[in-house]
Every structure is written in C-alpha cells, then in structure tokens.
Amino acid sequence: MPEIIPGDKKFETIPSIKDKALRINLNENIYGTFAEIGAGQETVRNFFRAGGASGTIAKTMSAYDKDFSDAIYGVEPDGRYVTESRVKRMLDYEIKLIEERIVRKKHPNKMFFAYANTVATIDFAKKYKGHGWLGIKFQLDPTEAYSEIVLHIRFKETEAILQQQTLGILGVNLIYGAFYKHDQPKKLLRYLYDHIDKDKIEIDTINFSGPRFENVDNRLMSLQLIKNGMTEAVVFGSDGNMILPAAMFYKKNILALRGSFRPVTKVNMDMYEKSLELFLKESRVEEENTVTVFEITLSNLRAEGEIDEQDFMDRARILCSLGHNVMISNFQEYYRLVEYFSNYTRSRMGLTMGVNNLVAIFDEKYYRHVSGGILEAFGKLFFKDLKVYLYPMSDPETGQLINSDNLKVHPRMKELYKFFKYNGKLVDIENFNSDYLDIFSRDVLDKIENNQEGWEEMLPDGVAQLIKDKQLFNYHQSPKEVTN
C-alpha cells in the first residue's frame, strides 16, 4: 500500500519506489542510460526489479576502474572523480551516445534521458562518511533541448550498504521527479526525500537548468533546501550562482560577517574591509588562501513568522552585485556557524561583528537548549582557532564610543568575558570610519519605505541605483523623481 502522509492542506499519497520505477518503465516513450560509479548500480536495480524495463533502459554501466573511467569520459583537470564536472561530463557523454546510436526516424516519440552518479561511500575506517554527485539530463519532447538537474549529497549513515540503498532510492525519486514533477520544482525537491529519512543524507547543492527550468531561480531553490531541513547552509559565489560549500571553504582561512544586510550599508562594508585588513595580518593567514563570506541566518529572513523569499532575493542580489560571497544558514548561534566551518578547515577563522552582537553572545538565554549551557557553547566557539573582530558603536544617548573595553555584559558573565578578551580572542577594529557610526540598516529601510530623502548616501556605490531600478525593499518613486 502507498504511504499516506499529511501534506500542506490535505493528505498526499506517496507512491512506493517500485511504483515510481514501474510508471517510468511503462511509459513507452521514456528511454535512457544509467551510469553509476562508486556505490554499485543501485538506482537501475530498482527499475529492473519493478519489471517492464526492457523498453526503458538503453544501457547500464559502472566504470569502477579509474583508467576505464578516464578512457570513457576523459580526465578531469583536477584529477578527481567525485565532482560536479565529472557527473556533467558523464551526462553529456551518455546523451551524445544515445543520439548517435538511436535513429530518430525510427523512434520519433522517444524522450531520451541519461542518469548518472559518481559517489564515494564511507571509508573502511569510518572516519569519512562520503559524498556524491548525481544528476539527470532529460527531455519531455523529442524535439526540445535537454533540461538538467544536478545535486550534491553528503552521507550521514555509517554503513556502506545503507548508503548504497539510500542512493538508489534517491536516484529513482530524481528520475521520477524530472519526468512527472518538473513543473513543480519546489515539490520535486521535497519528493527527493520520499522514503528517505533526513538523517540519512544531506542535499547541500542543487541546480536546475535547461528549457523546462527557465523560470527557476536556483538561489530560491537553495533556500528551499534550508526550509525543508535538507541542509543547514547554502553558499553563493560573487556571480550569484550556488557553490558547493566544500569547494569554497576546504582548508581555507575564513572571515565571516553576519548581518541582516537589509540593505547592506557603508558601515557593513567598513566592518568588512577593516576586519579583513586585521585578519590578513594574523599569523598563519595567507591572502591567497583566504575566503570571505557575508552570512545571513534563516531567522533574519523571516517576516511575520514566514520566510519572505523575495526579501532574501533582494539581499543576496545586492551583496553579489558588490562582488561578495553570500551564505544563508540555519545557525542562530555563532558557535554553530564556527562548528560548520570546522567541518571544512582547521585553518584560522575570523568573525566580524558589532558591539550589540557580541553582547548577545554573552546572554545565557540563547543557550538554554544546550546541555552544557553557555560554557559548552563558548568552548565550541573559542576552542577553535578563532578571533572576533569587534566594530565599535556610538552610544545614542551620550555619544560615547563603545568597544571591548567598556561594553557591558551581564554581571554573571563578566569573568567569562574577561577570560576571552584577555586571551587575545577579541580584537577591536580601531581604524574605523567614524562618519559611518550613525548608519543603521533599519533607518535606511524606513527611509526607503517611507519615501524619505537621504538614504542613498548611506549605501555603497551603486546599491541605491540598484534598489531604485529593481524597486527593492518596497521602494517607490517619489513625485519629484517622476517629474525629473
């Protein structure tokens, strides 16, 4: 019997993996190749077992030997095999082969596809759980160009055979989704976890391309990964495209700046530039091995209890237009952010923050859910090779400059604060631009929404014009601008 689960508004019937594979097999127009490397031929196995596969499967293969794999698909420039470029090369090669070997005149209604995965499962010592790339290149009309879905997974299971089985189920879900849920990409994404618990795999990157996904914004789809609990963080390069976190952070020195960036202001850029100068002067920090990222937590994307996806798009677009990497995370606490980076690097890390953020870190209420409380959280935060670069603030009432020397934390936290300050974990940013201390994103946003003057000069060059051109953050032209 199909499994019944509650959907958004009504009960949905989830077909079994056998039913999904059988529906594909019984569609006389779907025809393609399966190429699976590194975890057995687990996906195509489901199609063989479902029955009726003779009209669906053109070929199956698994080139385990590296020399054979290279002879078929070519050698990757970096010499690696479990990469995005490898799985795309596999898809392109297999589609080309089908096109060459199957005469279209004989099969005018055939919709070709190629499914591929390249995977490294858990190692023998069980120290590295493994990861993989998988994708499908397909068409829904014999005359149209191919569309493509490519995603990256990280295994969480600790047995190779379990990882193989999970990969096989995921492969069926992907193929089924491509052919029958392509017009609902958000649902397609959720259905990838049909019959798979979220503690078995993490999907941390997905990209849709081709004619069937012309209107799909991969940045918004990546947000769905976080919303659906499929991953804890996604990363975008300065070009706005999604990047595999490991590709950006692996063995790097990382400097992160957290904020709402709604919108990004001159003070944010001053914080970034001045902290980067200090970070690059640290021992064991090399500029060519340093990556910087602007991070927005999921809680900062919420509006009235729900994530405002357009608001997210506006912030990411502006930051990327300034040439910066952007990270969206599900980490409310800083120590979880640092733990995440530690999955990829042991090199020195830095966090840039303002006084208010640092004071909040020393608020015990944020750690009530942690079994060891604030001490456990601080152990995880500062045990790493980490420094915090503190940007000062001007007291709105007295005008006094507040930095690490005179900021006030809860009396119970004073000794803990002193311990970390005088152990060199906190560094004051001293060469800041004092003209920017009175700039706050919330004030800029109020001016934009209320059509007040003067907000443009609070933003980095080009940002005000982008907000006006795209009408971001509820911007609307004033009568004066319309007249001009």
C-alpha positions as CSV (number, residue, x, y, z in Angstrom):
1,M,0.0,0.0,0.0
2,P,1.3,3.5,-0.8
3,E,2.3,5.5,2.3
4,I,-0.2,8.3,3.3
5,I,1.3,11.4,4.8
6,P,-0.1,14.9,5.6
7,G,0.6,17.5,3.0
8,D,0.2,21.2,3.3
9,K,-3.6,21.2,3.2
10,K,-4.6,17.7,2.5
11,F,-3.3,14.2,2.6
12,E,-1.0,13.2,-0.2
13,T,-0.4,9.7,-1.5
14,I,3.3,8.9,-1.9
15,P,3.9,6.1,-4.5
16,S,6.3,3.4,-3.5
17,I,9.8,3.3,-5.1
18,K,8.6,0.2,-7.1
19,D,5.5,2.1,-8.3
20,K,7.7,5.1,-9.4
21,A,10.1,2.9,-11.3
22,L,7.2,0.9,-12.9
23,R,5.5,4.1,-14.0
24,I,8.7,5.1,-15.8
25,N,9.1,1.7,-17.3
26,L,5.6,1.5,-18.6
27,N,5.9,4.9,-20.4
28,E,6.9,3.6,-23.8
29,N,8.4,7.0,-24.8
30,I,10.9,7.3,-21.9
31,Y,14.3,5.8,-22.9
32,G,17.8,6.2,-21.5
33,T,21.0,5.2,-19.9
34,F,22.2,4.7,-16.3
35,A,25.8,5.3,-15.5
36,E,26.7,4.8,-11.8
37,I,30.1,4.9,-10.3
38,G,31.2,4.3,-6.7
39,A,28.2,2.8,-5.0
40,G,27.0,0.0,-7.2
41,Q,24.2,0.1,-9.7
42,E,21.6,0.8,-7.0
43,T,19.4,3.1,-8.9
44,V,18.9,1.0,-12.0
45,R,18.4,-2.1,-9.8
46,N,15.1,-0.7,-8.8
47,F,14.0,-0.4,-12.4
48,F,15.0,-4.0,-13.2
49,R,13.1,-5.2,-10.2
50,A,10.0,-3.2,-11.0
51,G,9.5,-5.1,-14.3
52,G,9.0,-3.9,-17.8
53,A,12.4,-2.3,-18.0
54,S,13.3,-3.5,-21.5
55,G,11.7,-0.5,-23.2
56,T,13.2,2.0,-20.8
57,I,16.8,1.0,-20.3
58,A,19.2,1.5,-23.2
59,K,22.3,0.7,-21.2
60,T,23.6,0.4,-17.7
61,M,27.3,0.7,-16.8
62,S,29.6,1.2,-13.9
63,A,33.2,2.1,-14.8
64,Y,34.8,1.5,-11.4
65,D,38.4,1.3,-12.6
66,K,39.8,4.8,-12.9
67,D,41.6,4.1,-16.2
68,F,38.5,2.7,-17.8
69,S,36.5,5.7,-16.5
70,D,39.1,8.1,-17.9
71,A,39.1,6.3,-21.2
72,I,35.3,6.7,-21.5
73,Y,34.7,10.1,-20.0
74,G,38.1,11.8,-20.2
75,V,40.4,13.0,-17.5
76,E,39.3,15.8,-15.2
77,P,41.7,18.8,-15.0
78,D,42.0,18.3,-11.2
79,G,42.3,14.5,-11.4
80,R,39.3,13.9,-9.2
81,Y,36.3,11.7,-9.9
82,V,33.6,12.7,-7.4
83,T,32.9,16.2,-8.7
84,E,30.2,18.2,-10.4
85,S,32.2,18.4,-13.6
86,R,32.6,14.6,-13.7
87,V,28.8,13.9,-13.4
88,K,28.1,16.6,-16.0
89,R,30.7,15.0,-18.3
90,M,29.0,11.6,-17.8
91,L,25.6,13.0,-18.6
92,D,26.8,14.8,-21.8
93,Y,28.7,11.7,-23.0
94,E,25.8,9.3,-22.5
95,I,23.2,11.6,-24.1
96,K,25.5,12.0,-27.1
97,L,25.9,8.2,-27.4
98,I,22.1,7.7,-27.3
99,E,21.6,10.3,-30.0
100,E,24.3,8.7,-32.2
101,R,23.0,5.1,-31.8
102,I,19.2,5.6,-31.9
103,V,17.8,6.7,-35.2
104,R,15.2,9.4,-34.5
105,K,13.2,8.5,-37.7
106,K,12.6,5.1,-36.2
107,H,11.7,6.4,-32.8
108,P,10.1,9.8,-33.4
109,N,8.4,9.8,-30.0
110,K,11.2,8.7,-27.8
111,M,12.2,11.1,-24.9
112,F,15.8,10.4,-24.1
113,F,17.5,10.7,-20.7
114,A,20.7,9.9,-19.0
115,Y,21.0,9.4,-15.3
116,A,24.5,9.4,-13.7
117,N,26.1,9.4,-10.3
118,T,29.7,9.5,-9.1
119,V,30.0,8.7,-5.4
120,A,32.5,8.0,-2.6
121,T,30.8,6.0,0.2
122,I,32.0,5.7,3.8
123,D,35.7,4.6,4.1
124,F,36.8,1.4,5.8
125,A,37.9,3.2,8.9
126,K,34.5,5.0,9.0
127,K,36.2,8.4,9.6
128,Y,34.9,9.9,6.4
129,K,31.2,9.3,5.7
130,G,31.4,10.1,2.0
131,H,29.6,12.2,-0.5
132,G,28.5,12.2,-4.1
133,W,27.1,14.0,-7.2
134,L,24.1,12.8,-9.1
135,G,22.1,14.2,-11.9
136,I,19.7,13.6,-14.8
137,K,19.7,15.1,-18.3
138,F,16.3,14.6,-20.0
139,Q,13.7,15.9,-22.4
140,L,9.9,15.9,-22.3
141,D,9.5,16.4,-26.0
142,P,11.7,14.7,-28.6
143,T,12.2,18.0,-30.4
144,E,13.3,20.1,-27.5
145,A,16.7,20.8,-25.9
146,Y,17.7,18.9,-22.8
147,S,17.0,20.0,-19.3
148,E,19.2,19.1,-16.4
149,I,19.1,18.6,-12.6
150,V,22.4,18.1,-10.7
151,L,22.7,17.8,-7.0
152,H,25.3,17.1,-4.3
153,I,24.7,14.9,-1.3
154,R,26.6,14.2,1.9
155,F,26.0,10.8,3.5
156,K,25.1,10.5,7.2
157,E,24.7,6.7,7.5
158,T,27.6,4.7,8.8
159,E,27.3,1.6,6.7
160,A,28.3,1.4,3.0
161,I,25.4,-0.9,2.1
162,L,22.9,1.5,3.7
163,Q,24.4,4.4,1.8
164,Q,24.1,2.4,-1.4
165,Q,20.4,1.7,-0.8
166,T,19.6,5.3,0.1
167,L,21.4,6.4,-3.1
168,G,19.3,4.0,-5.1
169,I,16.0,5.4,-3.7
170,L,17.2,9.0,-4.2
171,G,18.0,8.2,-7.8
172,V,14.5,6.8,-8.5
173,N,13.0,9.9,-6.8
174,L,15.1,12.2,-9.0
175,I,14.2,10.5,-12.3
176,Y,10.5,10.3,-11.4
177,G,10.5,13.9,-10.3
178,A,12.2,15.0,-13.6
179,F,9.5,13.4,-15.7
180,Y,6.4,13.9,-13.6
181,K,7.1,16.9,-11.2
182,H,9.3,19.1,-13.4
183,D,6.5,21.8,-13.5
184,Q,6.5,22.0,-9.7
185,P,10.2,22.3,-8.8
186,K,9.6,23.0,-5.1
187,K,7.5,19.9,-4.7
188,L,10.1,18.0,-6.8
189,L,12.7,19.0,-4.3
190,R,10.6,17.7,-1.3
191,Y,9.8,14.5,-3.1
192,L,13.5,13.7,-3.4
193,Y,13.2,12.5,0.3
194,D,10.3,10.2,-0.4
195,H,11.0,7.0,1.7
196,I,14.3,8.6,2.9
197,D,14.7,10.0,6.5
198,K,16.5,13.3,6.6
199,D,19.1,11.9,9.0
200,K,20.4,9.6,6.2
201,I,21.6,12.2,3.6
202,E,22.0,15.9,3.3
203,I,21.4,17.7,0.0
204,D,23.5,20.8,0.1
205,T,23.6,21.9,-3.5
206,I,21.1,21.6,-6.4
207,N,21.0,23.3,-9.7
208,F,18.2,23.3,-12.4
209,S,19.0,24.3,-16.0
210,G,17.5,23.9,-19.5
211,P,14.2,24.9,-21.2
212,R,12.0,23.3,-18.6
213,F,13.6,25.3,-15.8
214,E,14.0,28.7,-17.5
215,N,11.9,30.4,-14.7
216,V,13.6,28.6,-11.8
217,D,15.9,30.7,-9.7
218,N,18.5,28.3,-8.2
219,R,19.1,30.7,-5.3
220,L,15.4,30.4,-4.3
221,M,15.6,26.6,-4.7
222,S,18.6,26.6,-2.4
223,L,16.6,28.4,0.2
224,Q,14.1,25.5,-0.1
225,L,16.8,23.2,0.9
226,I,17.2,25.0,4.2
227,K,13.4,25.5,4.7
228,N,12.8,21.8,4.2
229,G,15.6,20.7,6.6
230,M,17.7,19.1,3.8
231,T,20.8,21.1,4.7
232,E,21.9,23.7,7.3
233,A,23.6,26.2,4.9
234,V,24.0,27.1,1.3
235,V,26.6,29.3,-0.4
236,F,26.6,31.6,-3.4
237,G,29.6,32.9,-5.2
238,S,30.0,36.5,-6.2
239,D,28.4,35.7,-9.6
240,G,25.2,34.7,-7.8
241,N,25.5,31.0,-8.6
242,M,25.3,28.3,-6.0
243,I,28.6,26.8,-4.9
244,L,29.4,23.6,-3.1
245,P,30.4,24.7,0.5
246,A,33.4,22.3,0.5
247,A,34.6,23.9,-2.8
248,M,34.7,27.3,-1.1
249,F,35.8,26.5,2.4
250,Y,38.1,23.5,2.2
251,K,41.3,24.2,4.1
252,K,40.8,27.9,3.8
253,N,41.2,30.8,6.2
254,I,37.6,32.0,6.6
255,L,36.4,35.5,7.6
256,A,32.6,35.8,8.1
257,L,30.5,38.8,8.6
258,R,26.9,38.1,9.9
259,G,24.1,40.6,9.4
260,S,20.7,41.2,8.1
261,F,22.0,43.4,5.2
262,R,18.5,44.8,4.7
263,P,20.0,46.6,2.9
264,V,23.8,46.4,3.1
265,T,25.2,49.8,4.2
266,K,28.5,51.7,4.2
267,V,29.0,50.7,7.8
268,N,28.8,47.0,6.8
269,M,31.4,47.5,4.2
270,D,33.6,49.4,6.6
271,M,33.4,46.5,9.0
272,Y,34.3,44.0,6.3
273,E,37.2,46.0,4.9
274,K,38.8,46.9,8.2
275,S,38.4,43.5,9.7
276,L,39.9,41.9,6.6
277,E,42.9,44.1,7.0
278,L,43.4,42.9,10.5
279,F,42.7,39.2,9.6
280,L,45.3,39.2,6.9
281,K,48.0,40.4,9.4
282,E,47.4,37.4,11.6
283,S,50.0,34.6,11.7
284,R,49.1,31.6,9.5
285,V,46.7,33.7,7.4
286,E,47.6,34.0,3.8
287,E,45.7,36.2,1.4
288,E,45.7,33.7,-1.4
289,N,44.2,31.1,0.9
290,T,41.6,33.4,2.5
291,V,37.9,33.4,1.7
292,T,35.3,35.9,3.0
293,V,31.6,35.4,3.2
294,F,28.6,37.6,4.2
295,E,26.3,35.3,6.2
296,I,22.6,35.7,6.8
297,T,20.8,33.4,9.3
298,L,17.5,32.0,8.5
299,S,15.9,33.8,11.4
300,N,16.9,37.1,9.7
301,L,15.0,36.1,6.6
302,R,11.7,35.8,8.5
303,A,8.9,38.3,8.1
304,E,5.8,37.8,10.2
305,G,6.7,34.3,11.0
306,E,7.3,33.2,7.4
307,I,10.4,33.4,5.2
308,D,10.0,36.3,2.8
309,E,11.7,34.8,-0.3
310,Q,11.7,37.9,-2.3
311,D,13.3,39.8,0.5
312,F,16.0,37.1,0.5
313,M,16.5,37.6,-3.2
314,D,16.9,41.3,-2.8
315,R,19.6,41.0,-0.2
316,A,21.5,38.3,-2.0
317,R,21.4,40.2,-5.3
318,I,22.9,43.3,-3.8
319,L,25.7,41.5,-2.0
320,C,26.6,39.5,-5.0
321,S,26.5,42.7,-7.2
322,L,29.2,44.1,-4.9
323,G,31.4,41.1,-5.6
324,H,30.9,39.2,-2.4
325,N,30.2,35.6,-1.4
326,V,26.9,35.0,0.4
327,M,26.0,32.3,2.8
328,I,22.4,31.5,4.1
329,S,22.4,29.4,7.2
330,N,20.1,27.9,9.8
331,F,22.6,28.8,12.6
332,Q,21.1,31.1,15.2
333,E,24.1,30.8,17.4
334,Y,27.6,31.8,16.4
335,Y,29.2,28.6,17.8
336,R,27.2,26.5,15.3
337,L,28.5,28.7,12.5
338,V,32.0,28.1,13.6
339,E,31.4,24.3,14.0
340,Y,30.1,24.3,10.4
341,F,33.2,25.9,9.1
342,S,35.3,23.5,11.1
343,N,33.9,20.6,9.0
344,Y,35.9,22.0,6.1
345,T,39.0,23.7,7.6
346,R,41.4,23.7,10.5
347,S,42.9,27.0,9.5
348,R,42.4,30.2,11.3
349,M,38.9,31.7,11.2
350,G,37.5,35.2,12.0
351,L,34.1,36.6,12.8
352,T,33.3,40.3,12.3
353,M,30.6,41.7,14.4
354,G,29.2,44.8,16.1
355,V,29.0,45.5,19.8
356,N,25.4,44.5,20.1
357,N,26.1,41.1,18.5
358,L,28.9,40.5,21.0
359,V,26.8,41.4,23.9
360,A,24.1,39.0,22.7
361,I,26.6,36.2,22.6
362,F,27.1,36.6,26.4
363,D,23.3,36.3,27.0
364,E,22.6,33.0,28.7
365,K,19.1,32.8,27.3
366,Y,20.4,31.8,23.9
367,Y,22.0,28.6,25.3
368,R,19.1,27.1,27.4
369,H,18.7,24.3,24.8
370,V,22.4,23.4,25.1
371,S,23.0,20.7,27.7
372,G,26.2,22.4,29.0
373,G,24.7,25.9,28.7
374,I,26.8,28.9,27.8
375,L,30.1,27.2,28.9
376,E,29.6,24.4,26.4
377,A,28.8,26.9,23.7
378,F,31.8,29.0,24.4
379,G,34.0,26.0,24.5
380,K,32.9,25.2,21.0
381,L,33.2,28.8,19.9
382,F,36.6,29.7,21.2
383,F,38.3,26.3,21.3
384,K,38.8,26.7,17.6
385,D,41.5,28.8,16.1
386,L,39.2,31.8,16.0
387,K,39.3,35.5,16.6
388,V,36.4,38.0,16.8
389,Y,36.9,41.5,15.2
390,L,34.7,44.0,17.1
391,Y,33.4,47.1,15.3
392,P,32.6,49.8,17.9
393,M,29.3,51.7,18.3
394,S,28.4,55.2,19.4
395,D,26.1,55.4,22.4
396,P,22.9,57.1,21.0
397,E,22.4,59.0,24.3
398,T,25.9,60.0,25.4
399,G,27.8,59.8,22.1
400,Q,30.4,57.7,23.9
401,L,32.4,55.2,21.8
402,I,31.7,51.6,23.0
403,N,34.3,48.9,22.3
404,S,35.6,45.8,24.0
405,D,37.0,47.9,26.9
406,N,33.8,49.4,28.1
407,L,30.9,47.3,26.8
408,K,28.6,45.9,29.4
409,V,27.6,42.3,29.7
410,H,25.5,40.6,32.4
411,P,27.3,40.7,35.8
412,R,27.4,36.8,35.9
413,M,29.2,36.9,32.5
414,K,31.9,39.5,33.4
415,E,34.6,37.0,34.4
416,L,33.9,34.8,31.3
417,Y,34.1,37.9,29.1
418,K,37.4,39.0,30.7
419,F,38.8,35.5,30.1
420,F,38.2,35.6,26.4
421,K,39.1,39.2,25.9
422,Y,42.5,39.0,27.7
423,N,43.3,35.7,26.0
424,G,43.5,37.5,22.7
425,K,40.3,36.2,21.2
426,L,38.8,39.7,20.8
427,V,40.3,42.3,18.6
428,D,39.0,45.9,18.4
429,I,38.7,47.5,15.0
430,E,40.3,50.8,15.6
431,N,40.8,52.4,12.1
432,F,37.1,52.6,11.5
433,N,35.3,55.4,9.7
434,S,33.6,57.5,12.4
435,D,31.3,59.1,9.9
436,Y,29.5,55.7,9.5
437,L,28.7,55.0,13.1
438,D,25.3,56.6,12.9
439,I,24.2,54.5,9.9
440,F,21.8,51.7,10.7
441,S,20.1,49.4,8.2
442,R,16.7,49.8,9.9
443,D,16.9,53.6,9.5
444,V,17.8,53.2,5.8
445,L,14.9,50.8,5.3
446,D,12.4,53.1,7.0
447,K,13.6,56.0,4.7
448,I,13.2,53.8,1.6
449,E,9.7,52.5,2.6
450,N,8.5,56.0,3.6
451,N,10.0,57.7,0.6
452,Q,12.2,60.0,2.6
453,E,15.4,61.6,1.3
454,G,19.0,61.0,2.3
455,W,19.2,57.2,2.3
456,E,21.2,56.9,-0.9
457,E,24.4,58.3,0.6
458,M,24.3,55.7,3.4
459,L,24.8,52.8,0.9
460,P,27.9,51.6,-1.0
461,D,28.3,52.9,-4.6
462,G,25.7,51.5,-7.0
463,V,23.5,50.0,-4.4
464,A,20.9,52.9,-4.3
465,Q,20.5,52.8,-8.1
466,L,20.0,49.0,-8.0
467,I,17.3,49.4,-5.4
468,K,15.6,52.0,-7.5
469,D,15.9,50.1,-10.8
470,K,14.6,46.9,-9.3
471,Q,12.2,48.6,-6.8
472,L,13.6,46.6,-3.9
473,F,12.6,46.9,-0.3
474,N,9.2,48.4,-1.1
475,Y,10.9,51.3,-2.9
476,H,8.6,53.5,-5.0
477,Q,9.4,56.7,-6.9
478,S,8.7,60.0,-5.3
479,P,6.6,62.6,-7.2
480,K,9.8,64.6,-7.6
481,E,11.7,61.7,-9.2
482,V,8.8,61.0,-11.6
483,T,8.8,64.7,-12.6
484,N,12.5,64.7,-13.2
